[in-house]
Amino acid sequence: MDLRRLVRGRLGWPRLETVARELARRYDRDTLHIRFLEADNWLSTPMVVDDEWFVKVISKQNSLVHAVFTTGRNLGAFSSGTEGFFGHFGTPLEMAEHELEATKRLRNIGLQAPAPVEAFEVDGLGVLVLEYLPNFHTLDTAPREEVERLAPELFAALAEMHDNHLAHGDLRAENVLVREDGIYFIDATNVNDEGMRDARAYDLACGLAALEPLVGPKKAVAAALDSYGMDALLDAVDFLDFVNIRPDHDFDAAALKGEIEKHAA
């Protein structure tokens, strides 16, 4: 087994077959059609079941990697002059249960996310079951004109989360799904209540970082200003350098800072 597979906690077929048998039992199916997704995912093994359910299978190794990621993110928050606000879960089941609950909370405030089904444990694995959404593409693969049209909607939805005392915690363009009826959010992470104010500024910094490569700094900042005041954007500036060192973001932090400062002047 190569090191990347070991670190990512990729599961062998015997354990995945145990999950499949449990899914068949729970949903009263004689057979299941399972399609594994070629996703660069370190925190679960994702798959589509019968084109009806999106399932994440979370191992103990995935949970350990999540702990490492959480520590790194909190160190980054410290470097931005704030307390760490990311939380970790002790078990794979707790990871699955949190994402299920986060998805429910997003939907309860009127935002679009896959319908939550359940979270359960089998053979020491956490299993999250959500509605499978067909016919989507992610924001980072959308044409520029579509991203420009959706950018104000993205920040309006983010502001709605924040107004309802929620934070996404891991906002990236690939975590925003685009369908004919609008945008859907996936992969919300765990944020401590005590750090919610900083988490909101971090969310806004991530939103700007996700959009800047797609539409440029001027349009990204203009879209954010439709839903946020200047004070919120200035708070987000404190996190742009932290977000910029993450390997899953690639944007021009200096250009965003310059655009925000221009509006603030």
Backbone as CSV, one residue per row, in Angstrom:
resi,resn,N_x,N_y,N_z,CA_x,CA_y,CA_z,C_x,C_y,C_z
1,MET,0.845,-1.196,0.000,0.000,0.000,0.000,0.878,1.242,0.000
2,ASP,0.653,2.186,-0.919,1.498,3.367,-0.946,1.135,4.324,0.173
3,LEU,2.066,5.259,0.472,1.909,6.150,1.613,0.661,7.021,1.487
4,ARG,0.382,7.559,0.278,-0.773,8.436,0.112,-2.071,7.685,0.413
5,ARG,-2.151,6.418,-0.022,-3.356,5.651,0.260,-3.472,5.394,1.761
6,LEU,-2.328,5.114,2.420,-2.346,4.862,3.850,-2.813,6.094,4.612
7,VAL,-2.232,7.260,4.282,-2.589,8.487,4.987,-4.056,8.840,4.753
8,ARG,-4.532,8.628,3.541,-5.910,8.982,3.239,-6.911,7.993,3.808
9,GLY,-6.441,6.859,4.306,-7.365,5.902,4.897,-8.236,5.195,3.884
10,ARG,-7.725,4.993,2.672,-8.507,4.282,1.657,-8.844,2.884,2.157
11,LEU,-10.068,2.482,1.950,-10.549,1.224,2.497,-10.522,0.120,1.447
12,GLY,-10.217,-1.093,1.902,-10.271,-2.246,1.025,-11.707,-2.697,0.806
13,TRP,-11.910,-3.520,-0.223,-13.259,-3.936,-0.570,-13.974,-4.700,0.547
14,PRO,-13.326,-5.585,1.319,-14.077,-6.310,2.356,-14.811,-5.379,3.328
15,ARG,-14.175,-4.295,3.760,-14.847,-3.372,4.684,-15.918,-2.561,3.958
16,LEU,-15.658,-2.173,2.719,-16.677,-1.455,1.959,-17.872,-2.361,1.660
17,GLU,-17.618,-3.646,1.462,-18.713,-4.585,1.233,-19.593,-4.689,2.476
18,THR,-18.976,-4.596,3.660,-19.755,-4.599,4.900,-20.694,-3.397,4.944
19,VAL,-20.188,-2.249,4.516,-21.031,-1.050,4.460,-22.157,-1.256,3.446
20,ALA,-21.825,-1.801,2.288,-22.835,-2.014,1.249,-23.939,-2.959,1.735
21,ARG,-23.554,-4.010,2.436,-24.556,-4.943,2.959,-25.478,-4.252,3.968
22,GLU,-24.903,-3.388,4.794,-25.711,-2.677,5.779,-26.665,-1.691,5.091
23,LEU,-26.185,-1.015,4.046,-27.057,-0.121,3.292,-28.208,-0.902,2.648
24,ALA,-27.901,-2.050,2.064,-28.941,-2.875,1.440,-29.977,-3.317,2.475
25,ARG,-29.499,-3.667,3.666,-30.431,-4.080,4.730,-31.306,-2.913,5.172
26,ARG,-30.688,-1.751,5.385,-31.438,-0.591,5.878,-32.476,-0.099,4.877
27,TYR,-32.143,-0.185,3.584,-33.039,0.371,2.576,-33.768,-0.701,1.779
28,ASP,-33.714,-1.925,2.312,-34.502,-3.034,1.772,-34.263,-3.235,0.273
29,ARG,-32.989,-3.349,-0.081,-32.609,-3.574,-1.475,-31.933,-4.946,-1.594
30,ASP,-32.310,-5.695,-2.610,-31.656,-6.979,-2.862,-30.251,-6.765,-3.415
31,THR,-30.111,-5.768,-4.277,-28.803,-5.446,-4.843,-28.633,-3.930,-4.828
32,LEU,-27.385,-3.501,-4.886,-27.061,-2.077,-4.937,-26.080,-1.838,-6.075
33,HIS,-26.245,-0.714,-6.732,-25.246,-0.286,-7.703,-24.422,0.814,-7.053
34,ILE,-23.124,0.561,-6.906,-22.237,1.500,-6.215,-21.214,2.050,-7.200
35,ARG,-21.113,3.345,-7.216,-20.129,4.020,-8.078,-19.221,4.859,-7.197
36,PHE,-17.942,4.475,-7.157,-16.983,5.221,-6.351,-16.549,6.475,-7.102
37,LEU,-16.428,7.573,-6.384,-16.080,8.843,-6.995,-14.579,9.035,-6.994
38,GLU,-14.068,9.513,-8.094,-12.634,9.805,-8.194,-12.365,11.182,-7.605
39,ALA,-12.625,11.305,-6.320,-12.455,12.582,-5.626,-11.144,12.573,-4.856
40,ASP,-10.464,13.726,-4.851,-9.204,13.856,-4.122,-9.533,14.168,-2.667
41,ASN,-10.098,13.157,-1.982,-10.672,13.376,-0.663,-9.847,12.634,0.387
42,TRP,-9.360,13.390,1.374,-8.536,12.830,2.437,-9.370,12.410,3.655
43,LEU,-10.636,12.763,3.682,-11.418,12.610,4.904,-12.532,11.584,4.801
44,SER,-12.665,10.906,3.675,-13.689,9.875,3.543,-13.482,9.134,2.231
45,THR,-14.217,8.036,2.080,-14.339,7.359,0.793,-15.743,7.660,0.279
46,PRO,-15.876,8.523,-0.747,-17.210,8.900,-1.227,-17.697,7.968,-2.336
47,MET,-19.010,7.728,-2.336,-19.573,6.889,-3.380,-21.041,7.253,-3.601
48,VAL,-21.533,6.918,-4.788,-22.932,7.113,-5.135,-23.594,5.736,-5.167
49,VAL,-24.725,5.636,-4.489,-25.416,4.354,-4.371,-26.771,4.448,-5.075
50,ASP,-26.957,3.597,-6.080,-28.211,3.523,-6.844,-28.625,4.875,-7.422
51,ASP,-27.667,5.753,-7.654,-27.958,7.104,-8.154,-29.036,7.799,-7.313
52,GLU,-29.118,7.393,-6.051,-30.130,7.941,-5.137,-29.514,8.549,-3.892
53,TRP,-28.403,7.943,-3.429,-27.774,8.410,-2.205,-26.301,8.725,-2.447
54,PHE,-25.848,9.785,-1.823,-24.421,10.093,-1.766,-23.935,9.649,-0.393
55,VAL,-22.960,8.768,-0.384,-22.510,8.141,0.860,-21.034,8.433,1.077
56,LYS,-20.703,8.855,2.302,-19.317,9.011,2.714,-19.009,7.963,3.777
57,VAL,-17.937,7.207,3.563,-17.501,6.216,4.527,-16.226,6.749,5.185
58,ILE,-16.268,6.890,6.507,-15.193,7.555,7.248,-14.509,6.543,8.155
59,SER,-13.199,6.426,8.000,-12.416,5.469,8.783,-11.722,6.163,9.950
60,LYS,-11.124,5.370,10.833,-10.338,5.946,11.927,-9.157,6.743,11.380
61,GLN,-8.584,6.267,10.285,-7.473,6.997,9.679,-7.938,8.348,9.155
62,ASN,-9.127,8.387,8.556,-9.694,9.662,8.118,-9.854,10.613,9.302
63,SER,-10.297,10.076,10.438,-10.477,10.901,11.628,-9.144,11.455,12.122
64,LEU,-8.088,10.643,12.063,-6.762,11.109,12.474,-6.260,12.208,11.542
65,VAL,-6.483,12.041,10.227,-6.079,13.078,9.269,-6.856,14.365,9.539
66,HIS,-8.146,14.229,9.867,-8.945,15.410,10.211,-8.354,16.132,11.420
67,ALA,-7.870,15.370,12.408,-7.246,15.972,13.585,-5.993,16.761,13.199
68,VAL,-5.188,16.199,12.294,-3.978,16.895,11.832,-4.354,18.174,11.086
69,PHE,-5.338,18.066,10.184,-5.790,19.246,9.436,-6.315,20.314,10.388
70,THR,-7.087,19.887,11.390,-7.674,20.839,12.341,-6.590,21.564,13.115
71,THR,-5.570,20.820,13.549,-4.461,21.444,14.266,-3.762,22.478,13.387
72,GLY,-3.515,22.113,12.132,-2.860,23.044,11.211,-3.678,24.292,10.979
73,ARG,-4.989,24.130,10.827,-5.846,25.289,10.608,-5.869,26.187,11.844
74,ASN,-5.901,25.587,13.023,-5.911,26.407,14.232,-4.580,27.134,14.425
75,LEU,-3.476,26.490,14.050,-2.179,27.195,14.095,-2.189,28.374,13.129
76,GLY,-2.810,28.180,11.970,-2.931,29.282,11.026,-3.771,30.411,11.579
77,ALA,-4.828,30.062,12.306,-5.654,31.088,12.937,-4.845,31.854,13.975
78,PHE,-4.029,31.144,14.753,-3.165,31.824,15.726,-2.241,32.809,15.022
79,SER,-1.724,32.406,13.864,-0.800,33.278,13.133,-1.506,34.535,12.637
80,SER,-2.847,34.485,12.542,-3.614,35.663,12.133,-4.025,36.513,13.329
81,GLY,-3.562,36.115,14.507,-3.817,36.909,15.703,-5.116,36.590,16.413
82,THR,-5.682,35.399,16.158,-6.934,35.030,16.809,-6.791,33.651,17.438
83,GLU,-7.757,33.319,18.302,-7.806,31.982,18.869,-8.194,30.987,17.779
84,GLY,-7.755,29.732,17.929,-8.200,28.702,16.986,-9.686,28.446,17.153
85,PHE,-10.402,28.294,16.062,-11.854,28.126,16.165,-12.359,26.875,15.465
86,PHE,-11.464,26.037,14.937,-11.894,24.790,14.318,-11.963,23.694,15.371
87,GLY,-12.981,22.848,15.267,-13.146,21.753,16.206,-12.901,20.410,15.556
88,HIS,-12.535,19.432,16.370,-12.295,18.075,15.879,-13.284,17.124,16.535
89,PHE,-13.424,15.953,15.913,-14.322,14.926,16.429,-13.514,13.702,16.814
90,GLY,-13.961,13.025,17.856,-13.174,11.922,18.376,-13.278,10.639,17.586
91,THR,-14.379,10.435,16.875,-14.598,9.165,16.196,-15.133,9.392,14.778
92,PRO,-15.017,8.385,13.916,-15.614,8.494,12.573,-17.118,8.743,12.618
93,LEU,-17.815,8.104,13.559,-19.259,8.320,13.665,-19.564,9.776,14.012
94,GLU,-18.786,10.374,14.903,-19.007,11.775,15.259,-18.785,12.696,14.060
95,MET,-17.802,12.386,13.203,-17.601,13.165,11.982,-18.836,13.085,11.087
96,ALA,-19.363,11.867,10.925,-20.547,11.688,10.075,-21.752,12.392,10.675
97,GLU,-21.935,12.272,11.982,-23.092,12.894,12.631,-23.009,14.414,12.542
98,HIS,-21.805,14.973,12.663,-21.682,16.428,12.568,-22.087,16.926,11.187
99,GLU,-21.588,16.272,10.131,-21.922,16.754,8.794,-23.415,16.604,8.523
100,LEU,-24.016,15.540,9.040,-25.461,15.377,8.906,-26.181,16.546,9.572
101,GLU,-25.773,16.892,10.792,-26.410,17.981,11.530,-26.166,19.322,10.860
102,ALA,-24.938,19.541,10.366,-24.627,20.797,9.686,-25.486,20.955,8.442
103,THR,-25.702,19.868,7.717,-26.540,19.916,6.519,-27.985,20.233,6.889
104,LYS,-28.462,19.626,7.971,-29.825,19.928,8.436,-29.960,21.407,8.784
105,ARG,-28.974,21.953,9.475,-29.050,23.354,9.904,-29.030,24.300,8.704
106,LEU,-28.240,23.989,7.703,-28.242,24.814,6.492,-29.625,24.819,5.841
107,ARG,-30.221,23.653,5.740,-31.538,23.562,5.108,-32.616,24.228,5.963
108,ASN,-32.464,24.147,7.282,-33.465,24.734,8.176,-33.530,26.251,8.063
109,ILE,-32.430,26.894,7.655,-32.466,28.352,7.516,-32.760,28.764,6.066
110,GLY,-33.100,27.776,5.244,-33.548,28.082,3.897,-32.493,28.018,2.816
111,LEU,-31.272,27.576,3.164,-30.233,27.431,2.149,-30.317,26.044,1.524
112,GLN,-29.777,25.925,0.325,-29.858,24.663,-0.390,-28.640,23.785,-0.083
113,ALA,-28.929,22.548,0.265,-27.913,21.534,0.534,-28.568,20.187,0.275
114,PRO,-27.790,19.140,0.027,-28.408,17.826,-0.184,-29.254,17.424,1.018
115,ALA,-30.371,16.769,0.773,-31.238,16.339,1.863,-30.505,15.320,2.745
116,PRO,-30.467,15.553,4.062,-29.807,14.591,4.951,-30.676,13.350,5.138
117,VAL,-30.055,12.201,5.165,-30.779,10.946,5.356,-30.468,10.365,6.735
118,GLU,-29.217,9.980,6.966,-28.860,9.443,8.277,-27.345,9.317,8.389
119,ALA,-26.910,9.086,9.624,-25.516,8.731,9.907,-25.540,7.528,10.830
120,PHE,-24.669,6.559,10.577,-24.639,5.372,11.416,-23.219,4.806,11.437
121,GLU,-23.023,3.809,12.276,-21.710,3.178,12.413,-21.819,1.701,12.084
122,VAL,-20.839,1.182,11.353,-20.752,-0.238,11.078,-19.278,-0.611,10.978
123,ASP,-18.879,-1.652,11.676,-17.506,-2.149,11.630,-16.492,-1.045,11.964
124,GLY,-16.834,-0.175,12.901,-15.925,0.898,13.299,-15.848,2.054,12.317
125,LEU,-16.677,2.044,11.288,-16.686,3.095,10.274,-17.882,4.015,10.480
126,GLY,-17.676,5.309,10.283,-18.781,6.243,10.260,-19.327,6.329,8.846
127,VAL,-20.638,6.281,8.707,-21.264,6.305,7.387,-22.283,7.451,7.365
128,LEU,-22.100,8.363,6.430,-23.012,9.485,6.228,-23.782,9.256,4.937
129,VAL,-25.096,9.393,5.000,-25.943,9.200,3.825,-26.710,10.497,3.565
130,LEU,-26.526,11.042,2.375,-27.231,12.239,1.928,-27.924,11.952,0.605
131,GLU,-28.834,12.815,0.246,-29.433,12.774,-1.080,-28.340,12.947,-2.140
132,TYR,-28.423,12.176,-3.218,-27.520,12.379,-4.341,-28.122,13.403,-5.283
133,LEU,-27.356,14.421,-5.609,-27.807,15.474,-6.511,-27.222,15.232,-7.905
134,PRO,-28.026,14.840,-8.871,-27.511,14.675,-10.242,-27.452,16.020,-10.960
135,ASN,-26.826,16.013,-12.083,-26.833,17.178,-12.982,-26.327,18.448,-12.302
136,PHE,-25.137,18.371,-11.746,-24.532,19.551,-11.146,-23.115,19.713,-11.678
137,HIS,-22.586,20.907,-11.509,-21.159,21.120,-11.684,-20.702,22.009,-10.541
138,THR,-19.428,21.977,-10.240,-18.921,22.775,-9.136,-18.591,24.187,-9.620
139,LEU,-18.567,25.111,-8.673,-18.385,26.516,-9.035,-17.066,26.742,-9.766
140,ASP,-16.027,25.984,-9.406,-14.718,26.196,-10.026,-14.660,25.702,-11.467
141,THR,-15.674,24.951,-11.908,-15.711,24.496,-13.303,-16.724,25.285,-14.132
142,ALA,-17.396,26.237,-13.519,-18.421,27.015,-14.225,-17.776,28.065,-15.126
143,PRO,-18.433,28.434,-16.229,-17.932,29.525,-17.069,-17.888,30.829,-16.275
144,ARG,-16.990,31.718,-16.671,-16.825,32.977,-15.952,-18.140,33.763,-15.851
145,GLU,-18.914,33.807,-16.924,-20.157,34.571,-16.896,-21.115,34.020,-15.846
146,GLU,-21.145,32.699,-15.703,-22.031,32.093,-14.712,-21.535,32.409,-13.300
147,VAL,-20.221,32.346,-13.079,-19.679,32.669,-11.760,-19.989,34.118,-11.401
148,GLU,-19.846,35.024,-12.361,-20.161,36.431,-12.110,-21.621,36.597,-11.709
149,ARG,-22.494,35.844,-12.353,-23.919,35.937,-12.022,-24.208,35.367,-10.642
150,LEU,-23.497,34.309,-10.266,-23.763,33.623,-9.004,-23.027,34.227,-7.816
151,ALA,-22.006,35.040,-8.055,-21.190,35.568,-6.958,-22.018,36.307,-5.905
152,PRO,-22.916,37.224,-6.277,-23.736,37.870,-5.239,-24.602,36.875,-4.466
153,GLU,-25.111,35.848,-5.157,-25.914,34.813,-4.494,-25.075,34.045,-3.478
154,LEU,-23.820,33.771,-3.823,-22.937,33.064,-2.906,-22.744,33.864,-1.614
155,PHE,-22.436,35.150,-1.734,-22.207,35.953,-0.529,-23.505,36.201,0.235
156,ALA,-24.630,36.307,-0.465,-25.915,36.456,0.226,-26.217,35.216,1.071
157,ALA,-25.915,34.035,0.516,-26.130,32.789,1.265,-25.180,32.706,2.453
158,LEU,-23.928,33.126,2.251,-22.961,33.106,3.340,-23.412,34.052,4.455
159,ALA,-23.894,35.241,4.083,-24.389,36.189,5.080,-25.590,35.619,5.830
160,GLU,-26.445,34.859,5.119,-27.590,34.226,5.778,-27.126,33.218,6.819
161,MET,-26.090,32.438,6.489,-25.503,31.535,7.492,-25.068,32.325,8.717
162,HIS,-24.309,33.373,8.479,-23.735,34.143,9.584,-24.802,34.835,10.411
163,ASP,-25.848,35.320,9.764,-26.946,35.951,10.505,-27.678,34.952,11.390
164,ASN,-27.567,33.668,11.058,-28.207,32.605,11.843,-27.203,31.858,12.722
165,HIS,-26.080,32.520,13.019,-25.066,31.981,13.941,-24.469,30.662,13.451
166,LEU,-24.315,30.552,12.132,-23.661,29.402,11.524,-22.431,29.870,10.773
167,ALA,-21.471,28.994,10.620,-20.310,29.249,9.764,-20.019,27.978,8.992
168,HIS,-19.565,28.129,7.747,-19.265,26.942,6.941,-17.950,26.319,7.377
169,GLY,-16.892,27.121,7.465,-15.610,26.646,7.969,-14.676,26.053,6.936
170,ASP,-15.182,25.724,5.753,-14.317,25.147,4.720,-14.844,25.520,3.338
171,LEU,-15.116,26.811,3.135,-15.715,27.253,1.881,-14.663,27.312,0.784
172,ARG,-14.859,26.489,-0.236,-14.025,26.469,-1.436,-14.952,26.348,-2.633
173,ALA,-14.437,26.711,-3.806,-15.288,26.667,-4.990,-15.800,25.258,-5.264
174,GLU,-15.003,24.231,-4.942,-15.448,22.861,-5.193,-16.483,22.385,-4.180
175,ASN,-16.700,23.161,-3.096,-17.741,22.837,-2.127,-19.047,23.571,-2.409
176,VAL,-19.109,24.227,-3.548,-20.339,24.899,-3.976,-20.796,24.229,-5.262
177,LEU,-21.937,23.570,-5.208,-22.485,22.881,-6.368,-23.475,23.800,-7.070
178,VAL,-23.435,23.785,-8.404,-24.306,24.640,-9.202,-25.284,23.757,-9.968
179,ARG,-26.579,24.063,-9.790,-27.635,23.382,-10.545,-28.557,24.426,-11.152
180,GLU,-29.526,23.972,-11.903,-30.443,24.909,-12.546,-31.190,25.764,-11.533
181,ASP,-31.441,25.205,-10.334,-32.207,25.935,-9.322,-31.328,26.709,-8.351
182,GLY,-30.039,26.853,-8.659,-29.186,27.679,-7.814,-27.992,26.923,-7.266
183,ILE,-27.432,27.437,-6.166,-26.221,26.856,-5.595,-26.549,26.036,-4.342
184,TYR,-25.753,24.992,-4.144,-25.890,24.099,-3.000,-24.547,24.052,-2.265
185,PHE,-24.616,23.972,-0.936,-23.407,23.913,-0.121,-23.197,22.492,0.392
186,ILE,-21.946,22.045,0.365,-21.586,20.745,0.916,-20.339,20.902,1.779
187,ASP,-20.046,19.866,2.564,-18.790,19.739,3.324,-18.590,20.839,4.361
188,ALA,-19.644,21.250,5.038,-19.458,22.176,6.155,-18.661,21.468,7.247
189,THR,-17.808,22.236,7.932,-16.949,21.645,8.945,-17.350,22.129,10.329
190,ASN,-16.561,21.804,11.342,-16.912,22.113,12.729,-16.218,23.375,13.186
191,VAL,-17.002,24.323,13.737,-16.461,25.581,14.253,-16.938,25.761,15.680
192,ASN,-16.019,26.121,16.582,-16.392,26.357,17.969,-17.278,27.591,18.095
193,ASP,-18.289,27.515,18.965,-19.163,28.667,19.177,-18.393,29.884,19.673
194,GLU,-17.363,29.639,20.504,-16.606,30.758,21.072,-15.865,31.552,20.002
195,GLY,-15.542,30.906,18.900,-14.784,31.575,17.853,-15.627,31.973,16.654
196,MET,-16.947,32.080,16.846,-17.829,32.296,15.699,-17.528,33.599,14.969
197,ARG,-17.206,34.686,15.695,-16.947,35.951,15.007,-15.751,35.819,14.070
198,ASP,-14.678,35.224,14.558,-13.504,35.036,13.709,-13.806,34.053,12.579
199,ALA,-14.627,33.038,12.870,-14.966,32.051,11.843,-15.732,32.709,10.702
200,ARG,-16.563,33.677,11.012,-17.297,34.375,9.957,-16.345,35.184,9.082
201,ALA,-15.381,35.854,9.720,-14.401,36.602,8.930,-13.581,35.652,8.065
202,TYR,-13.258,34.489,8.615,-12.516,33.478,7.860,-13.356,32.967,6.685
203,ASP,-14.652,32.712,6.921,-15.549,32.296,5.837,-15.540,33.317,4.705
204,LEU,-15.638,34.593,5.066,-15.671,35.648,4.056,-14.350,35.699,3.298
205,ALA,-13.228,35.530,4.007,-11.923,35.482,3.344,-11.865,34.305,2.367
206,CYS,-12.408,33.159,2.777,-12.417,31.985,1.891,-13.304,32.228,0.669
207,GLY,-14.442,32.892,0.866,-15.305,33.201,-0.264,-14.618,34.103,-1.275
208,LEU,-13.930,35.132,-0.778,-13.179,36.018,-1.668,-12.060,35.260,-2.371
209,ALA,-11.376,34.386,-1.619,-10.278,33.598,-2.189,-10.780,32.638,-3.261
210,ALA,-11.975,32.081,-3.064,-12.532,31.153,-4.046,-12.921,31.868,-5.333
211,LEU,-13.426,33.103,-5.201,-13.935,33.809,-6.370,-12.866,34.586,-7.132
212,GLU,-11.825,35.056,-6.451,-10.830,35.913,-7.108,-10.227,35.275,-8.363
213,PRO,-9.826,33.989,-8.341,-9.258,33.410,-9.571,-10.290,33.251,-10.693
214,LEU,-11.576,33.250,-10.339,-12.628,32.976,-11.313,-13.179,34.247,-11.962
215,VAL,-13.218,35.360,-11.183,-13.813,36.591,-11.719,-12.930,37.815,-11.525
216,GLY,-11.794,37.655,-10.811,-10.919,38.787,-10.550,-11.265,39.487,-9.244
217,PRO,-10.319,40.233,-8.669,-10.529,40.855,-7.354,-11.628,41.907,-7.337
218,LYS,-11.742,42.692,-8.398,-12.724,43.781,-8.414,-14.144,43.237,-8.304
219,LYS,-14.476,42.242,-9.111,-15.838,41.704,-9.088,-16.087,40.852,-7.851
220,ALA,-15.051,40.191,-7.344,-15.215,39.408,-6.120,-15.565,40.327,-4.947
221,VAL,-14.830,41.423,-4.802,-15.076,42.347,-3.699,-16.422,43.046,-3.879
222,ALA,-16.753,43.436,-5.093,-18.039,44.090,-5.346,-19.200,43.174,-4.972
223,ALA,-19.084,41.887,-5.294,-20.142,40.937,-4.949,-20.270,40.793,-3.437
224,ALA,-19.135,40.759,-2.733,-19.170,40.655,-1.269,-19.823,41.873,-0.642
225,LEU,-19.564,43.049,-1.214,-20.118,44.288,-0.665,-21.635,44.370,-0.842
226,ASP,-22.207,43.544,-1.694,-23.663,43.499,-1.804,-24.312,42.971,-0.530
227,SER,-23.574,42.148,0.227,-24.149,41.504,1.417,-23.424,41.842,2.713
228,TYR,-22.217,42.400,2.622,-21.419,42.684,3.812,-20.988,44.150,3.824
229,GLY,-20.862,44.696,5.045,-20.329,46.035,5.195,-18.818,46.040,5.118
230,MET,-18.257,47.244,5.060,-16.811,47.361,4.926,-16.079,46.802,6.143
231,ASP,-16.659,46.951,7.342,-16.001,46.427,8.540,-15.788,44.916,8.429
232,ALA,-16.782,44.215,7.889,-16.662,42.760,7.738,-15.551,42.405,6.762
233,LEU,-15.439,43.165,5.664,-14.384,42.888,4.691,-13.011,43.185,5.283
234,LEU,-12.902,44.229,6.083,-11.619,44.533,6.724,-11.248,43.445,7.728
235,ASP,-12.232,42.890,8.418,-11.957,41.751,9.303,-11.449,40.563,8.489
236,ALA,-12.025,40.351,7.301,-11.616,39.230,6.455,-10.183,39.383,5.961
237,VAL,-9.732,40.626,5.775,-8.363,40.868,5.323,-7.351,40.193,6.240
238,ASP,-7.643,40.176,7.556,-6.715,39.579,8.515,-6.479,38.098,8.252
239,PHE,-7.415,37.448,7.539,-7.298,36.001,7.310,-6.825,35.648,5.903
240,LEU,-6.677,36.624,5.036,-6.340,36.296,3.649,-4.979,35.613,3.530
241,ASP,-3.991,36.070,4.299,-2.676,35.426,4.217,-2.742,33.988,4.725
242,PHE,-3.510,33.753,5.777,-3.682,32.406,6.304,-4.334,31.510,5.253
243,VAL,-5.412,31.994,4.633,-6.085,31.202,3.601,-5.139,30.947,2.427
244,ASN,-4.285,31.914,2.131,-3.406,31.817,0.963,-2.354,30.721,1.097
245,ILE,-2.023,30.325,2.329,-1.020,29.263,2.488,-1.645,27.877,2.417
246,ARG,-2.974,27.803,2.372,-3.614,26.505,2.231,-3.400,25.979,0.817
247,PRO,-3.066,24.694,0.665,-2.802,24.152,-0.681,-4.046,24.059,-1.547
248,ASP,-5.250,24.159,-0.942,-6.476,24.041,-1.731,-7.052,25.406,-2.112
249,HIS,-6.301,26.475,-1.887,-6.667,27.803,-2.379,-5.489,28.368,-3.157
250,ASP,-5.772,29.001,-4.278,-4.735,29.604,-5.115,-5.291,30.905,-5.668
251,PHE,-4.916,32.026,-5.059,-5.501,33.309,-5.435,-4.498,34.420,-5.169
252,ASP,-4.814,35.625,-5.620,-3.944,36.784,-5.468,-4.385,37.578,-4.240
253,ALA,-3.784,37.268,-3.097,-4.175,37.923,-1.845,-3.887,39.421,-1.888
254,ALA,-2.756,39.799,-2.483,-2.394,41.219,-2.541,-3.416,42.012,-3.344
255,ALA,-3.896,41.432,-4.440,-4.887,42.121,-5.267,-6.203,42.301,-4.508
256,LEU,-6.612,41.271,-3.757,-7.834,41.393,-2.964,-7.683,42.453,-1.881
257,LYS,-6.552,42.434,-1.187,-6.320,43.451,-0.148,-6.361,44.854,-0.740
258,GLY,-5.706,45.015,-1.886,-5.677,46.325,-2.529,-7.064,46.804,-2.912
259,GLU,-7.901,45.872,-3.413,-9.264,46.254,-3.814,-10.105,46.635,-2.593
260,ILE,-9.960,45.873,-1.518,-10.700,46.196,-0.290,-10.253,47.531,0.284
261,GLU,-8.944,47.754,0.311,-8.423,49.018,0.828,-8.885,50.197,-0.024
262,LYS,-9.018,49.980,-1.330,-9.489,51.049,-2.220,-10.927,51.442,-1.849
263,HIS,-11.763,50.442,-1.564,-13.143,50.737,-1.177,-13.210,51.372,0.210
264,ALA,-12.266,50.989,1.072,-12.292,51.514,2.440,-11.797,52.957,2.523
265,ALA,-11.002,53.373,1.533,-10.394,54.715,1.576,-11.451,55.818,1.412
